[in-house]
Amino acid sequence: MELHLVRQIAEIDRQAWNSLVADNHPFLRHEFLQALEDHQCVSAKFGWYPQHLALYHHGRLIAAMPLYAKTNSYGEFVFDHSWAQAWQSVGLSYFPKWVTSVPYAPVTGPRFLIASEQDADHIRTLLVQHLQKLAIEQQVSGWHILFADTLDQAWLNQQDDWLIRHDCHFHWYNRGYQSFDDFLADLKPKKRKNIKQERRKVVDAGVNLVRLNGYTASDQDWQDFNRFYQKTFAEKHSLATLNRGFFQAVAKALPDQVLLVMAQRDGKNIAGSLMFHSDSTLFGRHWGCVEEINSLHFEACYYQGIEFALEQGLKRFEPGAGGEHKIARGFEPVISQSAHWMTPHPFDEGLAAFLQQEKAMIDDYFYQSCLQSPFSSPRE
């Protein structure tokens, strides 16, 4: 076997990489990751340095992993600023660190991409042992695997030298609904009424919603959406890392996996939300607008997504991180996990106590969120 770390995903054959991607996961496809690199969304400017892993057996790619060296913690959605401060307080360098995740996207998915005929646990062990040794040689502070899917996370949970952090997200599940009305019928009357009222407000405001994909969205649509996206980050005094070139490159490369919802009034785009989907799951990512209209955010980001998921037979909808306001709109609390391996450091007891306290807080938040369920019958 030969294991390589590469600075550009273009150094790995596209078809070979994609053959390892389960469920046609859009954020793990070669085209998506390459578009991030080609359009400088992950680059030294933003503190993301690609060094993707590729494992070959007799010249054939049998395993791979998205991997980045990071010089900051931006765009990860697992917040470790206090860890960085602790390292700095004793004169240690927290950066660079390694991160295995999808940049700027708190989406779940496989993190060890392994050929189906391989012994997955053996390959995971092989990759982890090699990278841990390399991390020590390269003097990185640690390696963070974020939002791994159930199979990868279950394996990581069994490893004694990995720390596990918990968070709470909100996902929508298709429980055999045939239509949006079927979904509404599963809600308590008051919640059902509120959603209908929110959707009516958008209609009454003279707004028309249009669903587009990579084939049907025009250059003007992407220009407008990029303007909405940039405006959202500017208003939050945050850093916009994506750009029009990236959006259009992904739309061209993965046209069937893009869902661009544009809100139009008087023939002009005034707001938009961007989503992507695998064979089973819809992922909501970005939203922006130039006109504030009551309930338009909920319509464009949630209800249009739910309708699309139902039409396409998708099983789940991950709308993004945070937000208890999602509960009243049919999204259910879900515990997410991330795994963290640290090179030798003086904070073993402190991190253990931190993680225990954090888990207790997340467990309580999850429980309180469950109590707010909008559904008429208990969820499984």
C-alpha positions in Angstrom: 0.0 0.0 0.0 1.1 3.6 -0.6 -0.3 6.6 1.3 0.0 10.1 -0.1 -0.9 13.6 1.2 -1.6 16.0 -1.7 -1.8 19.8 -1.7 -4.4 19.8 -4.4 -7.3 17.5 -4.9 -6.7 17.7 -8.6 -3.7 15.4 -8.0 -6.2 12.6 -7.2 -8.2 11.1 -10.1 -11.7 12.4 -10.0 -13.5 9.2 -10.9 -11.4 7.2 -8.4 -12.2 9.6 -5.6 -15.9 9.8 -6.4 -16.1 6.0 -6.5 -15.5 6.1 -2.7 -18.2 8.7 -2.0 -21.3 7.0 -0.5 -24.8 8.3 -1.2 -23.5 10.6 -3.9 -22.8 13.1 -1.1 -22.4 16.5 -2.8 -19.9 18.1 -0.3 -17.5 15.1 -0.6 -17.5 14.8 -4.3 -14.2 15.7 -6.1 -15.9 18.5 -8.1 -17.2 20.3 -5.0 -13.8 20.2 -3.2 -11.9 21.2 -6.3 -14.2 24.2 -6.9 -13.4 25.4 -3.4 -9.7 25.2 -4.2 -9.9 26.6 -7.8 -11.8 29.6 -6.6 -9.6 30.3 -3.6 -12.3 29.6 -1.1 -9.9 27.3 0.8 -6.5 28.9 0.6 -3.8 30.6 2.7 -6.0 33.8 2.6 -8.6 32.0 4.8 -6.3 29.7 6.7 -7.2 26.5 4.9 -4.4 24.4 3.5 -5.5 21.3 1.6 -3.5 18.1 2.2 -5.9 15.4 1.3 -5.1 11.8 2.0 -5.1 9.1 -0.6 -4.4 5.4 0.0 -3.4 3.2 -3.0 -3.1 -0.6 -3.3 -1.3 -1.8 -6.4 -2.0 1.7 -7.9 -5.7 1.6 -7.2 -7.3 4.2 -4.9 -8.9 2.3 -2.0 -9.3 5.0 0.6 -9.3 8.8 0.8 -10.0 11.6 3.2 -10.5 15.4 2.9 -7.9 16.9 5.2 -6.8 20.5 5.9 -4.1 22.1 7.9 -5.7 25.1 9.6 -4.2 28.3 11.0 -7.5 29.5 12.5 -10.8 28.0 13.5 -13.0 29.8 11.1 -15.6 27.9 9.1 -15.7 24.7 11.2 -18.8 25.1 13.4 -17.2 23.3 16.3 -15.8 26.1 18.4 -12.4 25.6 20.1 -11.3 29.2 20.8 -10.9 28.4 24.5 -8.7 25.5 23.6 -6.5 27.8 21.5 -6.3 30.3 24.3 -5.3 27.6 26.8 -2.4 26.5 24.5 -1.3 30.0 24.1 -1.4 30.7 27.8 1.4 28.2 28.4 3.5 29.1 25.4 2.3 26.3 23.1 1.2 26.7 19.5 -2.4 25.5 18.8 -2.0 26.3 15.1 -1.5 24.7 12.8 -4.0 21.9 13.5 -5.5 19.4 11.2 -9.2 19.3 10.3 -11.2 16.6 8.5 -14.5 18.2 7.5 -16.3 20.0 4.8 -15.2 23.6 4.8 -17.8 26.1 5.9 -20.5 23.4 6.1 -21.7 21.7 9.4 -23.1 18.7 7.4 -22.9 15.1 8.4 -21.3 12.5 6.2 -18.5 9.9 5.9 -15.1 11.2 6.7 -13.1 8.0 5.9 -13.9 7.3 2.2 -13.2 3.6 1.8 -13.8 1.2 -1.0 -16.8 -1.1 -0.2 -14.8 -4.3 -0.5 -12.2 -3.3 2.0 -12.2 -4.0 5.8 -13.3 -0.5 6.9 -12.1 -0.8 10.5 -8.7 -2.0 9.4 -8.4 0.8 6.9 -9.5 3.4 9.6 -6.9 2.0 12.0 -4.2 2.1 9.3 -4.9 5.7 8.3 -5.2 7.0 11.9 -2.0 5.4 13.1 -0.1 6.8 10.1 -1.5 10.3 10.4 -1.1 10.5 14.2 2.6 9.7 13.7 2.9 12.3 11.0 1.1 14.9 13.1 3.7 14.6 15.8 6.5 14.8 13.3 4.9 18.0 11.7 4.2 19.5 15.2 0.5 20.1 14.7 -1.5 20.4 17.9 -4.1 17.9 17.0 -6.5 16.4 14.5 -10.2 17.2 14.5 -12.8 15.0 12.6 -16.0 17.0 12.5 -19.6 15.8 11.9 -18.7 12.2 10.8 -21.6 9.9 9.9 -22.9 7.2 12.2 -20.4 4.5 11.0 -17.3 6.6 11.2 -18.3 8.2 14.5 -19.1 4.9 16.1 -15.6 3.7 15.3 -14.1 7.0 16.7 -16.1 6.7 19.9 -14.4 3.3 20.5 -10.9 4.8 20.3 -9.5 5.6 23.8 -7.2 8.4 22.5 -10.0 10.4 20.9 -12.0 13.1 22.7 -15.7 13.3 21.8 -17.6 16.6 21.7 -21.4 16.9 21.4 -23.7 19.4 19.9 -27.4 19.6 19.0 -28.6 20.3 15.5 -32.1 20.2 14.0 -33.1 17.9 11.1 -36.4 17.2 9.3 -37.3 13.6 8.6 -39.6 12.3 5.9 -41.8 9.9 7.8 -43.6 8.5 4.8 -45.4 11.8 3.9 -46.9 11.9 0.5 -47.3 15.7 0.4 -46.7 18.9 2.4 -50.3 18.6 3.6 -49.5 15.1 5.0 -46.5 16.6 6.9 -48.8 19.4 8.2 -51.3 16.9 9.4 -48.7 15.3 11.6 -48.4 18.6 13.6 -50.4 20.0 16.4 -53.2 22.2 15.2 -51.6 25.5 16.4 -48.3 24.7 14.8 -50.0 23.7 11.6 -52.0 27.0 11.6 -48.8 29.0 12.2 -47.0 27.5 9.2 -50.0 28.1 6.9 -50.1 31.7 8.1 -46.4 32.2 7.4 -46.7 30.8 3.9 -49.8 33.0 3.3 -47.8 36.1 4.3 -45.3 35.5 1.5 -48.0 35.0 -1.1 -49.8 38.1 0.1 -46.6 40.1 -0.3 -46.6 39.3 -4.0 -43.5 37.0 -3.8 -43.1 34.1 -6.2 -40.7 31.2 -5.3 -38.8 29.5 -8.1 -36.8 26.3 -7.7 -33.7 26.1 -9.9 -30.9 23.7 -10.4 -27.5 23.9 -12.2 -29.2 23.6 -15.6 -32.0 26.2 -15.2 -30.3 28.9 -13.0 -29.0 31.7 -15.2 -25.8 33.8 -14.9 -28.1 36.6 -13.6 -29.5 34.3 -10.9 -26.0 33.4 -9.7 -24.9 37.0 -9.8 -28.0 38.0 -7.7 -27.5 35.1 -5.3 -23.8 36.0 -4.8 -24.9 39.6 -4.0 -27.4 38.2 -1.4 -24.7 36.0 0.1 -22.1 38.7 0.4 -24.7 41.1 1.9 -25.6 38.6 4.6 -22.0 38.2 5.7 -21.3 42.0 5.6 -24.3 42.6 7.8 -23.0 40.2 10.4 -19.5 41.7 10.2 -18.3 38.3 9.2 -16.1 36.9 6.5 -17.6 35.8 3.2 -15.3 33.0 1.9 -17.4 31.8 -1.1 -17.8 33.7 -4.4 -19.8 33.8 -7.6 -17.1 31.8 -9.5 -17.4 29.0 -6.9 -21.2 28.9 -7.0 -21.3 28.7 -10.8 -18.5 26.1 -11.0 -20.4 23.8 -8.6 -23.7 24.4 -10.4 -22.0 23.4 -13.7 -20.2 20.4 -12.3 -23.1 19.0 -10.1 -26.2 20.5 -11.8 -28.6 17.8 -10.6 -27.5 18.2 -7.0 -28.0 21.9 -6.7 -31.2 23.5 -5.5 -31.3 27.3 -5.8 -34.6 28.8 -4.5 -35.1 32.3 -5.7 -37.7 34.6 -4.4 -39.0 37.1 -7.0 -41.2 40.1 -6.9 -42.1 42.3 -9.8 -39.9 40.1 -12.0 -36.7 40.7 -9.9 -34.8 38.4 -7.6 -35.0 39.7 -4.1 -33.8 36.8 -2.0 -32.4 33.3 -2.4 -31.4 30.1 -0.6 -28.9 27.6 -1.8 -29.1 23.9 -1.0 -27.5 20.7 -2.2 -28.7 17.1 -2.0 -27.3 13.6 -2.0 -29.4 10.6 -3.0 -31.1 10.6 0.4 -30.5 14.0 2.1 -31.1 17.7 1.4 -28.6 20.1 2.9 -29.5 23.8 3.4 -26.5 26.1 3.3 -26.8 29.8 2.4 -29.4 32.5 2.5 -29.6 36.2 1.6 -32.0 38.9 0.6 -32.2 42.6 -0.4 -35.8 43.0 0.9 -37.1 42.1 4.3 -40.4 40.3 4.0 -42.2 38.7 6.8 -41.7 34.9 6.9 -39.8 34.8 3.6 -36.7 33.2 5.2 -38.8 30.4 6.6 -40.4 29.8 3.2 -37.2 29.9 1.1 -35.0 28.0 3.5 -37.4 25.5 5.1 -40.8 25.0 3.5 -39.5 25.0 -0.1 -36.8 22.5 1.0 -39.4 20.2 2.7 -41.5 20.3 -0.4 -38.5 19.5 -2.6 -37.5 16.6 -0.3 -41.0 15.2 -0.5 -41.1 15.5 -4.3 -37.7 13.8 -4.7 -38.3 11.1 -2.1 -35.4 12.3 0.1 -35.3 10.9 3.7 -33.8 13.8 5.6 -33.3 17.6 5.5 -30.3 19.1 7.3 -31.0 22.9 7.2 -27.7 24.0 8.9 -26.4 24.6 12.4 -28.3 26.0 15.4 -31.7 27.6 15.8 -34.5 26.5 18.1 -36.9 28.3 15.8 -36.6 25.3 13.5 -38.5 23.1 16.0 -41.8 24.8 15.5 -41.4 24.2 11.8 -41.1 20.5 12.0 -37.3 20.0 12.6 -36.3 17.6 15.3 -33.3 17.9 17.7 -30.4 15.5 16.9 -27.2 15.0 18.8 -24.2 15.5 16.6 -20.6 14.6 17.5 -17.1 15.5 16.6 -13.8 13.7 17.5 -10.6 15.3 18.5 -7.1 13.7 18.9 -4.5 16.0 20.5 -0.7 15.6 20.5 0.9 15.7 24.0 -0.3 18.6 26.0 -0.7 19.7 29.7 -4.5 19.9 29.7 -5.8 16.3 29.9 -7.8 16.9 33.1 -9.0 20.3 32.0 -10.3 19.0 28.7 -12.0 16.0 30.3 -13.8 18.3 32.7 -14.8 20.7 29.9 -16.2 17.9 27.7 -18.2 16.4 30.6 -19.7 19.8 31.4 -20.4 20.6 27.8 -22.1 17.2 27.2 -24.3 17.8 30.3 -25.4 21.2 28.8 -26.0 19.7 25.4 -28.0 16.8 26.9 -30.2 19.3 28.8 -30.7 21.4 25.7 -31.6 18.4 23.7 -34.1 17.3 26.3 -35.7 20.8 26.5 -35.9 20.9 22.7 -37.7 17.6 22.6 -40.3 19.0 25.0 -41.1 21.7 22.4 -42.0 19.1 19.8 -44.7 20.4 17.4 -45.8 16.9 16.5 -49.1 15.4 17.6 -47.6 12.1 18.5 -44.2 11.3 20.1 -41.2 10.9 17.9 -39.2 7.7 18.0 
